[in-house]
């Protein structure tokens, strides 16, 4: 990780297992990320931000995920909402919303879950009124702004907009209780006559999305890729440390030390290969997404398709590496590694919870159609 962030991430790691067991809202840790300037990473310098490359941002997300994947999820989704404004927003919207974000160090939350169509927009004076519920609104607790999608009449696609989470009609429901990713604040939110001003609509329901607009989907997928990969790297680091400090060779092993046992070495070799391959593809995908983002509205459908394929390739390997490394951690540690106080189980629980976000079978099918028939990915919500 970046040297100047090492003390911060070590501080976060120190109580990560205890906070994971407790769940709830990590207000203190989110304040640490905010104070470190990490909410400004994706905001243009002209608007008061740092304007880091997406390669840098995704690498930082991965580094944080290695020590606390819930906080990495919240931070990454903040960057994703900033990207949403940069992709869909007008110059006026970007200047107003992101300028305010930079000045006041505001967190952003996500209400864009495309599978949940319970949130409805009704035309009203100067915009719309929002009523209904939206699930999996990651990072919205403690945020100032949130992006959201809402159904409008008979339109097939939703409108996209930005609202303040501080409106009295916005109610966060206490319904986030998964086995993993327990501090992502992915609660449902109920909206009761919440105004969405016309000037805060990022995409009208009858608009035709461009290739550049649908690049937002690739950003979301690469967020998940780096979360999976960061968890794999975190599990690998725990396994390596345990092997050197506490693990014992099996009673019939010829080795005096666990690190000299050939089967233990083989396990580390397999974890290393899977993680290295996933990391290489994730870094390649981030480089391609940087190039595509710089193209702006000039981005072609063919260019966008190549990005989507690269992200899917990385995501499949990161999915597998995360599950494998979080399982092999226990094979290395042995029975003593199951002590609850160690919290080793959180790596598997977190990556298993997250890898169910969308089925790997459909990613493989899309890649198979690309490899076999040169069929470009459909720019859908998960592609």
N, C-alpha and C positions, 0 to 999 in steps of 0.2 A: 504494500500500500504506500501511498504518498507519505514521505517521511513526516511532514508536518501534521498529518492526520493520524499517525500511529498512536500517539497518546490518547486521542479521543476514542479511537476504535477499541483500544485496549480497555479503556474505562467502560465502554458500552458492553464489551465482552464479559467483564467481571461479574455482572449480575444478570446476564442474558438468560441463563438456565432458570434462575429464580423467577424472573419476570415472565418467562414463557409458561411456567407452571401456574402463575397467578392470572395471566391474561389481562384483559382490560386495556386501558389507555396509558401509553408510555410518555406522559407529558414532560417529565424531566429530561428524558433522553431526546425527545423531539426538540426541546429547547436548546440542547447542546448542539444538535445539527444546525439549527437555525442560527445560533450564535457563531458557528464556524463559517457562516456564509454559504452553506451548501444549497440554500434555496435559490441562489442567484446563478447557478451554474449555466443554465440554458438561456437565460434572459440576455438579449443583445446589450452590448456595452453602451450603445446610444441611449438605452432606456435605464441604465444604472446597474446592469448585470455584468456577468463575467464572460459570457459568450464562449464557453468552452466547447471544444469539438464533441460530437456525440461519442466518438471513440473514447475520449477521456471520461465522459459522464458514465457510460456503460461500464468501463473498467472500475470506476469508483463504486458503482452500485454492486458490482461483483465482490469487491473487497469488503464492503460493509456486510453483504449477505453471508460471507464466510464466518462472521462473528455474531450476526443477528439478522436473520433473513426477514423478520417482521418489520424491523425498522428500515431495512433496505427496500422492502416492498413499498412502504409509505413514502420514502424519499424518491424512489423511482417513479411512482405514480404522480408525485408532484411534478417531476420533470416532464412526464407524459402530458399533463394538462397544459403546461407551458408550451410544449410542442404543438398541442391542439390549437392554441390561440395563434401561434406562429404560422400554422398551416392553413387554418380556416379563417382567421380574423383579418379584418381590414386594417389598414395602417392606423386608423383612429382607434380601433379596438385594441390593437397591440400596444399603442402608446399609452392609452388610458389604463387598461387592465394590468399590463406588465410593468408599466411605470409605477403604478400604485403598489404592486407586489414588491418591486425592488426597494421602494422607499420605506415601506412598512414591514418588510421581511415577512410577507404573508405566506401561509401554507395554502395549497390547493388540494381539494379532494375530487374524487371521481364518481360520477353518477351516470356513466355511459353504458352500463350493462345492456347489450343489444338483445339478449334473450328475454329480458323483463320488460314487457310492454304495458305495465299497469299505470305508468305515469302518463297523464293525458294533459294536453295543452288546449285551452279554449281561447279563441280570439277575444280580446278586450281592448279597452281604450289604451292606446300607446303600447300595445304589445299583446301579451297573453297572460292567462292565469293557469297555474299548474295545480293539478289535484291528482292524488294517487300515491303509490308507493314504489320505491326503487330499491332493489336489493344489491348487496355487494358493493356498497359505496365506500370503497377503501380510502382511508386517510381523511375522511370528512370531519371526524371529531377534532376539534381544535383548529380547523381550517377557516379561512375567511371567505374564499371563493370555492365553487365547485362547478365543473362542467357537467352537463347532463343531456340525455336524449329523452324526448317526449313524443308520444303519438299525437298527431294532429289530424282529426277527421278520418277520411278514407285513404289518406296518403300511405303509400307502401313503405316509405322510409321516414324515419322520425326527423323532427327538427332538432338542431343542436344549439345549446345556449349556455350562458353563464349566469349563475345567481349567487347572491350572498347567503352564506349559511346562517347568518345572524338574524334573518327574518323570523318573526315569531311563528309563522306558519310552517317552518322547517323543524320537524321533530325527529331526532335520532332514536331509533328503537334499539333496545338492548337484546339483540337476537344473534350476536356473533359468538358462537360457542363450538368451534371446530376442534379437531384433534391437533392441528398444527396451525402455524401462522396466526397465533392467538393474539398478537398485539398489532394487527394491521388495521384495526378499527373498521372492518368491512361490514358494518351494521347496515340494516335497511333504514331508509329514511322515508317518513311520511310527509307529504306536501299537502297543505290545506290553504287553497286560495293564495298561493305564492306568486307574486307578479314576476313575469319575465319581460323586461323592457325590450322593445323592438331593437334598440341599439345594442342589446346584449345577445341577440340571435347570431350565432356563428354560421349556421347553415339553415336555409329555409327548407321546409319539407318537400317542396317541389323543385329544388335545385338539382342539377345534374353534377355529381361529383367528378372532378378531374382525376387524372392519374396521381397528381400531387396530393390531392385531398386524401386519397385512399392510402397514401404512404403512412398516414397515421396508424393504420392497422399494423403495418410492419414495425413501427416503433413499439407498439404494445406487445407484439410477439417477442421482440428482442429484449424488452424488459424482463419477460418471463424466462427467456433463455439464460440471461445473466444471473437471475435469482437462482435457478436450478444449478448453474455452474458454480456460483459462489457457495452454495450449500455443499456441493461435492468437494470443493477446495477446503471448506471448513472441517468437514468430516475427515478428510485426508490428513489435515494438520493435527486434529485430535488423535487420530490413530497413530500417527508418526510419533507424537510426543509420548503417548501412552506406551508405545512399543519400546521407547528408549528409557523410560523412567519407571514403569510399573509392571509391564507384561512379563510373564514367565514362559519359558519354552515348555512344551508338553513333556510329560515324564519320560517318553521314549525318544525324544529328540536328541540328536547327537550334539546339539548346540548348547553352550553354557549360557548364552544370552538370547533373548527373544529375537533381537535384530539379526542374529546369525542363523536363525532357523530357516531352512530353504523354503518351506511352505509359506512362512510369513513374508519372506522376500518376494515370492511369486505373487502373493496377494497385493503387495505394494507395486509390483511391476504392472499388474493388470489395472489397478486404480490409476497409476501414473499415465498409462497409455490412453485410457478412456478420457481422463481429464484433459490431457494435452491435446488430444484430437478435438474435443469439444471446444477448448479454449481457442485453438487455431481457427476453427470455423466461426466462432462468435466474434473474434477480432476481425476476421475478413468481412463478416456481415456488417459490423459497425463501420468499417471503412466504406463499404458500398452505400450504407445509409447516409453517411456524411456527404458523399458525392451526390446522391440523389436529392438530398435536402437542399444542397447548394444550387441545384438546377431550378428549384422553385416551380412556378407554373409551366415552365418549358419542359418539365419531366414527361417523357413519353411512356406509353403503356408498356412497351417492350423493356424499357429501362426499369420500370417499376416491377415488372414480372421477375427480372433477374434478382432484384433485391429480395422479393418475397421468397424465391427459391433458396437464396443464400441463408436467409433467416430461418426457414423451415429446416434446412439441413443442420444448422447449428442447434436448433431447438430439439430435434430428435436425439442428437448425441448428448446434449446437456441433460435431457430427460433421463436417458439411460445411465449416464455417469452419476447423476445425483442419487438415483435409487441404488445403484451398485455401491458407491462409496459409503453411503449412509448405512448400508447393510454390512459391508466388509469391516467397518469400524468395530462391530461387535465380534466378528471372527478374529480380529487381531487382539482385541482386549480380553476376550474370553468371558467366563462367567462373572468375574469380579467387575467387569465393565458395565454390568447391568445395575449397579447401585444407583438408586434414584437420584442421589445427590450429585452424581456426575452430569446428569442431564443429557447423556449421549443420545437418548431416544428422540430428542427434539429434531435432530437432523433428518431422520427418516420421516417423522411425523410432518415436518414442515414441507419437505420436498414431495411427499405423497399427497398432501393436501393440495399443493400447488400444481402438480403435474396432472391433476384431474380437471384443470381449468378448461382444457379442450382435448378431445381424444387424440392420442398419437396415431391411431389407425387412419384418421382422415388426413393427417400430415403425410404419412407414408403413401397413401393413395394419391394425393396431389403430386408428390415427388415422383411416384411411379408413372403417372400420366405425362409428366414433364419429360422424364427420362426415356419413356417408351414411345410417346407419340408427339413430342414437342408441344404439348398442350400447355399454354400459359395458365398460371393460377388465376382463378376467379378472384377479383379484389373484394372479397367478402370480409366480414368483421373479424374473422380469425385467420386471415390469410394475408 
